[in-house]
């Protein structure tokens, strides 16, 4: 049921899976391998003061990795709601202008708490990618930590990946998180060497393989990171062995969906197609218009997810902490709608489309649909009043300058009014 024909040729990937099917295939595959399906934790980690938002699938298992918490299972699989819009992991200003940055995304992950380790993690990943999802083996590249001979040997001798497609990434002392193939959640906490899996989009796309000078191009895209948890880094930077070596993996749903659906941007996948259409409709109803490829539409499609899930988990817009981040995201979306010509509240009306698209996987969207809409409408109404007042002041200041040979606006004009 969960496997497609294994392909070894380089023909285009066929019979593209929808995002919901990709998520379900991932969960059911690992369930068949003895993993407990664990519900996503909230995007607001109320019991972890070290995090502003949940930013990885392993966050809810942090104490399990450290040996402080016991669960009735030693293997788990999740589709985790994540937000990266504050703190160390902040992608906010890139959203809308790149192919893969989001404030909200879903992280597919499988975990082992002292059960299996590198060998099984690697074999599971390869079997799912080439069998379950039908990716051609020869278009997959692998990176391993420079000193991890064990992982290199498994990929080479057992999986059969040619040496030219396995790249050792050196220990870059200047890197902070996963860029040197040694993964850390942050400055402290569980960490260990990792092995990344890349998909090659083909020579028609610019960019070089991982580890090369041209690695930042779009040809080779990382789709899955297998982290082999072995240490806990303390406040002094000292690495202590974990009670039991464990596994933490992460594969962005949006990224793997783009690969499986044959597109080069996450915003071209089926899920975003619905949200982009809803954004265009909402802006149109508010007096605006937008080209389908507008970066502002992408901002709106992305930001409604972050805002809705944050509100569903108990946050409201404010001037501090998570409330301030929520306010920033909401108002950034409204500003982009205003750029497209929207002159009245519109953003809140898109909660219905989001609940329809993701409500099956995350029922809290439907349960709190009305509340989310009301919170966004209230914030949106206030901000539109602020924009209208500011535009009145600006127009009043500009009016006397029209037709003047020196059309310069004094920086101090009405500053007390703003």
C-alpha positions in Angstrom: 0.0 0.0 0.0 2.8 2.4 0.9 5.3 1.5 -1.8 5.7 2.4 -5.4 7.8 0.7 -8.0 11.5 1.1 -7.3 13.0 3.1 -10.2 16.6 3.1 -11.2 16.3 5.2 -14.3 16.5 9.0 -14.6 13.0 9.5 -16.1 10.8 12.2 -14.6 9.0 11.2 -11.4 5.4 10.2 -12.2 2.1 10.0 -10.5 2.9 12.9 -8.1 1.7 12.4 -4.5 -0.3 15.2 -2.8 1.0 16.6 0.4 -1.5 14.8 2.5 -0.6 11.5 0.9 3.1 12.2 1.4 2.5 12.9 5.1 0.4 9.8 5.6 2.9 7.6 3.7 5.7 8.7 6.0 3.7 8.0 9.2 2.4 4.6 8.0 5.8 3.5 6.7 7.4 4.0 10.1 4.4 2.6 11.9 5.1 -0.6 10.0 8.6 -0.5 11.3 7.5 -0.5 15.0 7.3 3.3 15.5 4.5 4.8 17.6 2.7 7.7 15.7 3.0 10.6 18.1 0.9 13.7 17.6 2.6 17.0 16.9 3.4 19.1 20.0 2.1 22.7 20.0 4.2 25.3 18.2 4.4 27.0 21.6 6.7 25.0 23.9 5.2 26.1 27.2 7.3 23.7 29.3 10.7 24.6 27.6 11.8 28.2 28.4 14.9 27.8 26.2 12.7 28.0 23.0 10.5 30.8 21.7 8.7 28.4 19.3 9.0 24.7 18.4 11.5 24.7 15.6 12.2 21.0 15.1 10.6 17.6 15.5 12.9 16.6 18.3 11.9 19.4 20.6 9.1 17.4 22.3 11.5 14.5 22.9 14.4 16.6 24.3 14.1 15.2 27.8 13.7 11.7 26.4 17.1 12.0 24.6 18.6 13.3 27.9 17.3 10.4 29.9 15.0 12.6 32.1 11.7 11.3 30.6 10.4 7.8 29.9 7.9 7.0 27.2 6.0 3.7 26.6 7.7 3.5 23.3 11.4 3.5 22.1 10.5 4.4 18.5 8.4 7.3 17.4 7.3 9.1 14.2 5.7 12.5 13.9 4.7 15.3 11.6 5.6 18.3 13.7 4.3 21.8 13.4 7.3 24.2 13.4 7.8 27.9 13.4 11.1 29.7 12.6 10.3 33.4 13.0 12.1 34.4 16.1 15.2 33.8 18.2 18.2 32.0 16.6 16.1 30.3 13.9 14.5 33.3 12.1 13.6 33.0 8.5 10.9 35.8 8.5 12.5 38.4 6.2 13.4 35.7 3.5 9.8 34.5 3.2 8.2 35.3 -0.1 11.5 35.9 -1.9 13.1 32.5 -1.9 11.9 29.0 -2.9 12.1 27.3 0.4 11.9 29.7 3.3 8.8 29.6 5.6 7.7 30.9 8.9 5.7 27.8 9.4 6.5 24.4 8.1 5.9 20.7 8.8 8.8 18.5 9.8 8.5 14.8 9.2 10.6 12.8 11.6 11.4 9.4 12.9 13.1 8.9 16.3 14.9 6.1 18.2 15.4 6.5 21.9 18.2 4.1 22.6 16.8 1.5 20.2 18.2 1.4 16.7 21.1 3.7 15.5 22.9 4.5 12.3 22.4 1.4 10.3 18.6 1.1 10.7 18.1 4.9 10.3 20.0 4.9 7.0 18.3 1.7 5.7 14.8 3.1 6.6 15.5 6.4 4.9 16.7 4.8 1.7 13.9 2.3 1.5 11.2 4.9 2.0 12.7 7.4 -0.5 13.4 4.9 -3.3 10.6 2.5 -2.6 7.8 4.4 -0.8 8.2 7.6 -2.7 9.8 6.2 -5.9 12.7 8.5 -6.1 15.4 7.3 -8.6 18.5 6.2 -6.6 21.0 7.7 -8.9 19.6 11.2 -8.2 20.3 11.0 -4.5 23.5 12.4 -3.0 24.7 11.8 0.6 26.8 13.8 3.0 28.4 12.5 6.2 30.4 14.1 9.0 34.1 14.1 8.1 35.0 11.8 10.9 32.0 9.4 10.7 33.5 6.4 9.0 30.7 4.2 10.2 28.0 6.1 8.4 30.1 6.4 5.3 30.6 2.6 5.3 26.9 1.9 5.6 26.0 4.2 2.7 28.8 2.8 0.6 29.0 -0.9 1.4 25.4 -1.7 2.4 23.3 0.8 0.5 25.6 0.8 -2.5 25.8 4.6 -3.1 28.9 5.2 -5.3 31.8 7.0 -3.6 31.4 10.0 -6.0 28.0 10.7 -4.5 29.0 10.5 -0.8 30.6 13.7 0.4 32.5 14.1 3.7 31.8 17.5 5.2 34.6 18.8 7.4 34.4 20.2 10.9 33.8 23.9 10.3 34.5 25.4 13.6 32.7 28.6 12.5 29.4 26.9 11.8 26.8 26.9 14.4 24.1 24.3 13.5 23.9 21.7 10.8 26.1 23.3 8.1 29.2 21.2 9.1 27.2 17.9 9.5 27.4 18.1 13.2 23.9 18.9 14.4 23.0 21.0 17.5 19.6 22.2 18.5 21.2 25.3 19.9 24.1 26.4 22.0 23.3 23.6 24.5 21.4 20.3 24.4 21.5 17.0 22.5 23.7 16.9 19.5 25.7 14.6 17.2 27.0 13.9 13.7 24.5 13.8 10.9 24.0 12.5 7.4 22.1 14.5 4.9 20.3 13.3 1.8 20.2 15.5 -1.3 18.1 15.3 -4.4 19.6 16.3 -7.8 17.2 18.3 -9.9 19.3 17.8 -13.0 21.9 19.7 -15.1 19.3 22.2 -16.4 19.2 23.8 -12.9 22.2 25.9 -11.7 24.3 24.8 -8.8 26.9 22.3 -7.6 26.8 19.2 -5.3 27.1 19.6 -1.5 30.6 20.6 -0.4 31.4 22.3 -3.7 31.9 26.0 -4.3 28.5 26.1 -6.1 26.5 24.2 -3.5 24.2 27.2 -2.8 22.5 26.8 -6.2 19.1 25.1 -6.6 20.2 21.9 -8.4 21.0 19.8 -5.3 18.4 20.2 -2.6 18.7 18.8 0.9 15.6 16.8 1.7 16.4 14.8 4.8 18.8 15.1 7.7 19.6 12.0 9.8 21.0 13.0 13.1 22.8 10.5 15.2 22.4 11.8 18.8 25.4 10.9 20.8 26.1 13.9 23.1 24.7 16.6 25.3 26.4 19.9 25.1 26.5 21.8 28.4 26.7 25.6 29.1 30.5 25.4 29.0 30.4 23.8 25.6 31.6 20.4 26.9 30.2 17.3 25.1 28.9 14.6 27.4 27.8 11.2 26.0 24.1 10.6 26.1 22.8 7.7 28.2 21.9 5.8 25.0 22.8 6.7 21.4 19.6 7.7 19.6 18.3 8.9 16.3 16.5 12.1 15.3 15.6 12.8 11.7 13.9 15.6 9.9 12.5 16.0 6.4 10.5 19.1 5.5 7.1 18.1 4.1 7.1 21.1 1.8 10.6 20.2 0.4 9.9 16.6 -0.3 6.5 17.5 -1.8 8.3 19.9 -4.3 10.6 17.0 -5.3 7.8 14.5 -5.7 5.6 16.9 -7.6 8.4 17.9 -10.0 8.6 21.6 -9.1 11.5 23.7 -7.9 9.7 26.0 -5.4 7.8 25.0 -2.3 5.2 27.5 -3.3 4.3 25.5 -6.4 3.2 22.4 -4.4 -0.5 21.5 -4.2 -0.9 22.8 -0.6 0.3 26.3 -1.5 -1.8 26.3 -4.6 -4.9 26.4 -2.5 -3.5 29.0 -0.1 -2.2 31.3 -2.9 -5.6 31.2 -4.7 -7.3 32.1 -1.4 -4.9 35.0 -0.9 -5.5 36.4 -4.3 -9.3 36.1 -3.8 -9.1 37.8 -0.4 -7.0 40.7 -1.7 -9.3 41.1 -4.7 -12.4 41.3 -2.4 -10.5 44.1 -0.4 -10.0 46.2 -3.6 -6.6 44.9 -4.7 -5.1 42.7 -7.3 -2.0 40.6 -7.7 0.0 38.8 -10.3 -0.1 35.0 -9.5 3.7 35.0 -9.1 3.8 38.0 -6.8 6.2 37.6 -3.7 3.5 39.3 -1.7 1.0 36.5 -2.4 3.6 34.0 -1.2 4.0 36.0 2.0 0.2 35.9 2.6 0.1 32.1 1.8 2.9 31.4 4.2 2.0 33.8 7.0 -1.6 32.6 7.4 -0.3 29.2 8.6 2.1 30.6 11.2 -0.5 33.1 12.5 -3.3 30.5 12.7 -1.3 27.8 14.4 0.2 30.2 16.9 -3.2 31.5 17.9 -4.6 28.0 18.0 -1.9 27.2 20.6 -2.9 30.1 22.9 -0.9 33.2 21.7 -2.5 36.5 20.9 -0.8 39.5 19.3 1.1 41.7 21.8 4.2 43.7 22.5 6.4 41.1 24.1 7.8 37.6 23.4 5.7 35.3 21.3 2.9 37.8 21.1 5.2 40.3 19.5 6.4 37.8 17.0 2.8 37.0 16.1 2.1 40.7 15.7 5.1 41.1 13.4 4.1 38.2 11.2 0.5 39.4 11.0 1.4 43.0 10.2 4.0 42.0 7.7 1.2 40.0 5.9 -1.2 43.0 6.1 1.5 45.3 4.7 2.0 43.0 1.7 -1.7 42.9 1.2 -1.8 46.7 1.3 1.0 46.8 -1.4 -1.3 44.8 -3.6 -4.1 47.3 -3.1 -6.1 45.9 -0.2 -7.7 48.7 1.6 -9.8 46.9 4.2 -9.3 43.8 6.4 -8.8 40.7 4.3 -6.2 38.5 6.0 -8.6 36.9 8.5 -10.9 35.6 5.8 -8.3 33.1 4.7 -8.6 31.0 7.9 -11.4 29.0 6.2 -9.2 28.0 3.3 -6.4 26.9 5.6 -8.8 24.9 7.8 -10.1 23.2 4.7 -6.6 22.4 3.5 -5.0 21.2 6.8 -7.8 20.6 9.2 -7.8 16.8 8.6 -4.2 16.5 9.8 -4.5 19.2 12.5 -8.1 19.2 13.9 -7.3 22.2 16.2 -7.6 24.4 13.1 -11.3 23.5 12.7 -12.0 23.5 16.5 -10.7 27.0 16.9 -11.5 28.3 13.4 -13.8 31.0 14.7 -11.5 32.2 17.5 -8.5 32.4 15.1 -10.5 34.4 12.7 -11.8 36.8 15.3 -8.2 37.4 16.8 -6.8 38.1 13.3 -9.7 40.4 12.4 -9.2 42.5 15.6 -5.5 42.8 15.0 -6.0 43.6 11.3 -8.7 46.2 11.9 -6.4 48.1 14.4 -3.5 48.0 12.0 -5.5 49.2 9.0 -6.6 52.2 11.2 -2.9 52.9 11.9 -2.1 52.7 8.2 -5.0 55.0 7.2 -3.9 57.6 9.8 -0.3 57.5 8.7 -1.3 57.9 5.0 -3.5 60.9 6.0 -0.5 62.6 7.7 1.8 61.8 4.7 -0.7 63.1 2.1 -1.1 66.3 4.1 2.6 66.8 4.2 3.1 66.1 0.5 0.2 68.2 -0.8 2.0 71.6 -0.4 5.0 70.2 -2.2 3.3 69.2 -5.4 4.4 71.4 -8.3 7.3 72.8 -6.2 10.8 72.9 -7.8 12.2 71.5 -4.5 9.9 68.6 -3.6 11.7 67.5 -0.4 9.8 66.4 2.7 11.2 67.6 6.0 12.1 64.6 8.1 10.7 66.3 11.2 7.3 67.0 9.7 4.5 65.9 12.0 6.9 63.4 13.7 5.1 64.0 16.9 1.9 62.7 15.2 3.3 59.4 14.1 
